[in-house]
């Protein structure tokens, strides 16, 4: 399997001195209706917390780190917002993805801020042949999605266009006291044009996704319009057989406008990047890069922007069964000054069927514009800092079985939290406490991961288990909304004509503010039939048991719950 996230260039996954997982095209193509949060939780190292069904607020916790400590990318474009520091997961479209790569562990050397827990990167498709398709799927809760697309590829020049629309009446978001449905709709389109030759390549991508989502704001029915837009211009040249220079200009805009009030949140991230790779020997290469980033946020309370420049270097060596990766980054931020992170890893082919690896790395998360200028804002904040250690093994067994195990430990210092700084005994009537964001907290995450894969002819079994114990080092308490145990299992058969598969996702209980969130298990089913090269029929049942599992505690006996079962069927026509 070829991945790009771990080293910024194509790399065989078995050479990476870290744990990286792939959500493959076969999974992504099972159902256009399937929402991104449901796709991501098929990896046990990710806990997705969603306050209801389609389009509801979503947080992503990777290996027990905070929801704004995992970097989300799309072909290198940063999708974490300038305000919260997290990506707007439920509003992102997935219709043109080739695969999703999940790099676990620190990655700030190559990507800068936010990559403490790891990186989730959406890798989009590049047309390989000329063709067109139209696809439609309909399901329960008056849920519909339609897709249309066309590709052109000839003599190293390619073009792609996609359009999609989704509508759903939605489901209730609470287990009690509120039975109304919260609807969601979105539509979007994307276009890509590029050229790929032996010595040079260039591409221009544009995508836009917009819609409306209804939600509960502390029990009050609310509605918001969203719109996100990506522009990504990339190029590369190979002056010699051993050198390559890459450049990127990108912009990501993420806008939220409340329908039921005058509130709005507008976030824009612009980046310019250039990096070069030199294979100065058959076994070694060095990569040098520079990234200039501007983040801008506008709300009713904020109109600020901040600039940051990162300089990084990475060395790789591959020979005699060794694969090493060593890197350093210096970040120059106009607010907190200069910050340095480093990372090193090594993988060794101990035996023909046994590979071991270890890595150690530091990472950081810069204060967001909310941290500095919203309620309790403090523009003197330092970045959150982490140090992580990992040790792993991969083993090939008889009968086409591949197993892996890893243990990891992460410590995060200078966590940003709100604390009372004056009038702390205020009665909230005549006198009011004053809060400010400060670097006051520390946290630890310790755990392990087990994976197993088997494939023979058309049959397959994939299993994953993650255990992670989290701790607030100041309070000696467990961190919120991080279940200790997660299990995923998928099995089935797939061939060129038909396929049938089942997937299990199970989570143990987790802490929340007032009450624990109970554990749960859900099972999804998928089947498809390629009637001929032109027509494909498919059906899905997400959450077969219609388990309305609790996701977030609200108040008293009231919890947010997921959307329950979603059975659907669809057809694709392609040329």
C-alpha positions, -999 to 999 in steps of 0.1 A, spaced: 0 0 0 13 34 -10 8 64 15 19 100 13 11 114 48 40 100 67 69 115 46 53 140 23 60 117 -7 49 83 -19 61 56 5 54 19 10 34 16 42 57 -13 55 87 12 55 70 38 77 84 38 113 50 46 127 15 32 128 -6 43 99 -40 30 89 -59 33 56 -97 36 50 -96 21 15 -116 28 -16 -137 -3 -12 -150 11 21 -155 47 8 -175 35 -22 -200 13 -3 -224 41 3 -226 78 -9 -250 85 20 -225 74 47 -214 104 67 -178 112 74 -180 107 112 -193 71 106 -164 65 82 -138 77 106 -149 55 135 -141 24 116 -106 29 129 -104 20 167 -78 46 175 -104 73 167 -134 81 189 -160 102 172 -184 120 195 -215 134 177 -243 152 193 -270 135 173 -272 122 137 -265 139 103 -249 173 105 -247 175 143 -216 188 162 -188 163 160 -155 159 178 -126 136 169 -103 122 195 -73 104 181 -54 82 206 -69 100 235 -57 135 226 -81 164 224 -104 171 195 -83 201 184 -50 181 186 -55 161 155 -47 177 122 -72 171 93 -59 176 57 -73 173 22 -45 168 -3 -22 188 20 -48 216 26 -53 223 63 -90 219 73 -87 228 110 -104 262 116 -88 293 129 -114 297 156 -118 263 174 -87 247 160 -107 216 150 -121 206 116 -159 209 109 -161 171 104 -199 168 97 -198 195 69 -171 179 48 -179 160 16 -163 127 8 -176 119 -28 -142 122 -46 -119 105 -22 -94 78 -31 -85 68 4 -83 82 40 -48 80 56 -46 80 94 -11 87 107 -10 80 145 14 99 167 31 133 165 36 149 131 44 185 138 78 183 121 62 181 87 28 197 93 32 222 122 5 230 146 -24 207 157 -6 173 149 -2 161 185 -24 130 182 -18 125 145 -30 134 111 -61 124 92 -56 131 55 -82 128 27 -65 118 -5 -86 126 -36 -88 107 -68 -69 116 -99 -86 105 -132 -69 75 -148 -93 70 -177 -121 89 -195 -156 82 -182 -187 94 -165 -211 82 -139 -244 90 -121 -254 75 -88 -284 78 -65 -292 64 -30 -323 67 -9 -329 56 27 -349 59 58 -358 93 74 -364 107 39 -327 106 32 -315 110 -4 -282 116 -21 -274 120 -58 -240 122 -75 -228 129 -110 -193 131 -123 -171 130 -154 -134 123 -159 -110 130 -188 -75 115 -190 -53 115 -220 -16 117 -226 -8 129 -191 -35 156 -190 -66 151 -169 -98 169 -158 -125 159 -133 -158 174 -123 -182 162 -95 -216 174 -83 -236 161 -54 -267 169 -33 -280 153 -1 -312 159 19 -325 142 50 -353 149 75 -329 138 102 -337 122 136 -342 134 172 -310 143 189 -321 135 225 -332 103 242 -361 122 260 -380 156 263 -375 164 226 -388 141 198 -386 165 169 -364 157 139 -334 179 131 -330 181 93 -298 185 73 -291 192 36 -260 200 16 -249 203 -19 -216 209 -36 -194 205 -65 -157 201 -73 -134 204 -103 -98 194 -109 -75 200 -138 -39 188 -141 -10 176 -161 14 149 -151 45 142 -171 78 124 -163 97 156 -152 69 179 -141 33 180 -128 8 206 -119 -29 206 -108 -56 231 -97 -84 218 -75 -115 237 -64 -144 224 -43 -173 240 -26 -199 225 -2 -228 243 14 -261 236 32 -282 240 63 -283 220 95 -308 222 124 -296 217 159 -304 222 196 -287 251 213 -291 243 250 -326 230 243 -336 259 220 -343 249 183 -317 265 161 -306 265 125 -274 274 107 -261 277 72 -226 265 64 -203 268 35 -167 256 30 -145 262 0 -111 248 -10 -87 261 -36 -55 241 -40 -28 249 -66 1 224 -67 31 219 -88 63 198 -89 94 196 -111 122 171 -113 153 190 -124 174 158 -123 168 121 -116 176 126 -79 159 159 -71 123 171 -69 108 205 -60 72 208 -48 51 239 -43 16 246 -31 -7 276 -27 -40 269 -9 -69 285 8 -96 270 30 -127 290 40 -151 277 66 -182 299 72 -211 294 96 -241 318 97 -269 314 122 -304 315 108 -321 319 141 -297 347 154 -272 372 141 -242 351 151 -216 341 126 -182 324 125 -159 329 94 -125 312 93 -99 314 65 -66 297 63 -41 305 35 -9 286 30 21 288 7 46 260 8 77 249 -10 99 219 -3 126 200 -21 137 164 -19 172 152 -28 181 115 -31 218 121 -26 226 84 -26 207 52 -35 198 47 2 194 82 16 174 114 9 169 147 26 139 170 24 139 207 31 108 228 33 92 261 42 55 269 50 40 303 53 5 303 69 -21 331 76 -52 323 97 -80 347 99 -112 347 120 -142 369 120 -171 366 145 -192 391 164 -164 394 190 -133 387 168 -117 402 138 -81 390 139 -55 372 119 -21 357 127 9 347 106 33 318 112 63 305 92 77 270 95 111 257 84 117 219 84 142 193 74 139 155 72 164 128 66 155 92 55 177 61 52 167 27 38 191 -1 35 198 -36 49 164 -39 64 166 -5 81 142 24 75 149 56 95 132 90 96 147 120 114 133 155 113 134 190 129 110 220 126 114 256 137 81 275 138 82 313 139 48 326 151 42 363 153 24 358 187 44 333 207 77 335 190 99 306 180 91 270 188 111 239 179 100 203 176 119 171 166 111 136 157 130 104 150 119 68 141 134 36 129 119 4 115 139 -28 112 131 -60 92 142 -83 120 133 -115 102 118 -121 68 83 -120 83 89 -98 113 93 -60 114 98 -38 145 97 -1 149 100 27 174 98 64 174 99 95 196 87 129 188 75 163 201 46 182 187 26 214 194 -7 231 190 -7 269 186 -33 289 205 -64 295 184 -79 329 177 -107 319 201 -81 312 228 -65 346 223 -95 369 216 -129 353 225 -143 350 260 -114 348 284 -90 356 256 -53 359 264 -29 369 236 1 359 258 -6 322 256 21 297 247 15 267 225 5 234 240 35 210 238 37 172 237 63 144 238 53 109 225 69 75 225 59 44 206 71 9 201 55 -16 176 58 -49 158 43 -63 126 43 -100 119 33 -121 89 18 -155 99 9 -185 79 -24 -186 59 -20 -149 48 -25 -135 83 -8 -102 92 -9 -90 128 5 -58 144 9 -45 179 20 -12 193 23 6 226 24 44 230 26 71 256 20 108 252 24 137 277 10 171 269 20 202 288 8 238 289 -28 228 280 -50 258 275 -79 261 299 -101 288 314 -95 297 350 -109 323 374 -84 352 379 -105 376 400 -138 379 420 -139 342 421 -164 343 450 -188 364 429 -225 358 434 -233 361 397 -259 387 405 -240 418 418 -205 405 413 -192 383 385 -161 361 384 -135 370 358 -121 341 337 -90 340 315 -75 313 293 -41 302 306 -15 274 301 -23 256 333 -31 219 325 -12 187 318 -24 154 305 -12 119 298 -24 92 273 -10 57 276 -22 28 255 -18 1 230 -32 -11 197 -37 -45 181 -45 -52 145 -51 -84 125 -58 -89 88 -66 -120 67 -74 -122 30 -77 -152 7 -91 -149 -28 -124 -129 -23 -127 -134 14 -113 -110 41 -113 -103 78 -100 -71 94 -99 -65 132 -86 -37 154 -85 -31 191 -73 0 209 -68 6 247 -60 41 259 -59 54 295 -61 92 298 -54 113 328 -57 150 337 -24 152 356 -35 182 376 -68 168 388 -58 131 387 -90 124 368 -98 107 335 -103 129 305 -138 134 291 -153 115 262 -124 91 257 -135 54 261 -107 32 272 -115 4 249 -125 4 212 -130 -26 189 -137 -28 151 -142 -59 130 -151 -62 94 -156 -94 73 -171 -105 41 -164 -113 5 -157 -90 -25 -151 -97 -61 -156 -80 -94 -192 -91 -97 -207 -89 -62 -199 -84 -25 -213 -88 10 -197 -75 42 -205 -67 78 -187 -43 102 -188 -40 140 -178 -9 160 -178 -12 198 -168 13 225 -166 10 262 -180 36 286 -165 71 289 -165 100 314 -185 131 308 -191 162 329 -218 149 352 -225 113 342 -207 85 323 -215 79 287 -224 42 284 -206 19 260 -223 6 228 -219 -17 198 -233 -13 163 -232 -34 132 -234 -22 96 -241 -43 65 -233 -37 28 -240 -56 -4 -234 -48 -40 -240 -64 -74 -223 -53 -106 -250 -64 -131 -227 -55 -159 -198 -30 -165 -224 -2 -167 -248 -8 -138 -242 -14 -101 -268 -20 -75 -260 -16 -38 -277 -16 -4 -266 -7 31 -280 -10 66 -261 12 91 -267 3 127 -287 -28 120 -300 -31 156 -313 5 155 -293 11 187 -298 48 197 -267 49 218 -258 78 240 -230 100 229 -229 131 251 -246 138 285 -269 168 285 -286 172 319 -303 149 344 -314 117 325 -312 134 291 -284 124 267 -276 132 231 -281 100 210 -270 89 176 -295 88 147 -303 51 149 -307 28 119 -304 40 83 -313 14 57 -308 25 21 -305 13 -15 -290 28 -46 -278 24 -82 -248 36 -101 -247 40 -139 -212 45 -154 -196 48 -187 
